[in-house]
Amino acid sequence: MSPSPQHGTGPLDGVVVADFTRVLAGPYCTMLLADMGATVIKVEGPGGDDSRTWVPPSFHGESTYYLSVNRNKHSVVLDLTDPEDLATAHEIVAGADVFIENFKPGGLQRFGLDPDSVAERWPALIHASITGFGMDGGRSLPGYDLLVQGVSGFMSVTGSPDGPPQRAGVAMFDVITGLHAAVAVLGALHERATSGQGQHIHLDLLSCALSGLVNQTTGYAACGNVPTRLGNDHPSLYPYGPFPTADKDLIITVGNDAQFRRFVDVLGLPDLADDPRFATMEQRNEHRDTLRPVLVEALTREPSETWTDRLRAVGVPCAPILTIAEGVDYAASLGLDPVVPTGTGERVVPTIKNPAAFSRTPVRYDKAPPELGADREAVTSWLRRRRADRANDVARRATHEKNPSRKDPS
């Protein structure tokens, strides 16, 4: 597939993205844009994206970490310290609608790709910078997701009350930042359609983490509440979490008083709904230590599958705790088709589908995550065509200026 814009392949058909990101937050953002039809040129240093080496696991010798966030892109290797490669990098940026990078603040200044230089040289370009801790006070701090999980407060509310703080099982704030970045880019593209002007967008992992902690951080900002670890309990809802049954844990999520009444009816404990200690959500939260053993005693009489059938029949949300494999298979059983083959011919990689489903302009999966530098020739050809088009434009303008009454042949 040529790196020139493809037609009819998604809602971002015709948009070109110069992707100077690596690892997770930036690549996840640019993959989402590529899925929606944008032409994404992934510029990698001579060593390639760090995540290419992050194994196990691997698929045919390639890191599945890298494969998870780099489909539908075109890889070209450039050494920005080499004058010729730097000129090529500038050409790629010049031909793009969006320039996305996650270099350390100030790291691109010597290459003329810092925000001020970009704004001056390419005023219509949308430039998105992703950092770990901002471009000012935290500019020297390395932007690793686990560091952000620690300093944001996330780990302080994750884990058992009597255990140590816990990290999430995935780099969740990288992913959240990638999502925020994609939304911000779409907003800037929409605004540019009216103004004709580009702008600089900056996102940092810590700010995205604090935003992503929603009720926990707002509880502190609004009323000084400092939450603590509750294990699998919810600070504002009860019962809400996994409960033991006769064979294994079952997640039960009661979100309102009506659901609680139906829940205890199924358990054979209808009087609990009228007990003043448990009648409202606030009261159930206050008396959860008293309520829990009563619920557990009832639930452990029957296996989880029995309770699942009974609770779902009356509209009480519940679900088992599955492995990743079981979770993917469960989605498939619901007809969600979570695994999609990406690529054509000899290079086809199984990936997890983009969750957005468009009725008219569907996302695409036609290019597997590229091998390092695999698209250099295609990108070079695209740049040559752009140079030729610019030369023709200059010639036409010159002809028109000499003969203003002559019709433009285009």
Secondary structure by P-SEA (a helix, b strand, c coil): ccccccccccccccbbbbccccccaaaaaaaaaaaaccbbbbbbcccccccccccccccccccaaaaaccccbbbbbbccccaaaaaaaaaaaaaccbbbbbccccccccccccaaaaaaacccbbbbbbbcccccccccccccaaaaaaaaccccccccccccccccccaaaaaaaaaaaaaaaaaaaaaaaaccbbbbbbbbaaaaaaaaaaaaaaaaaccccccccccccccccccccccccccbbbbbbbccaaaaaaaaaaacccccccccccccaaaaaaaaaaaaaaaaaaaacccaaaaaaaaaaabbbbbccccaaaaaaaaaaaccccccccccccbbbbbbccccccccbbbbcccccccccccaaaaaaaaaaaaaaaaaaaaaaaaaaacccccccc
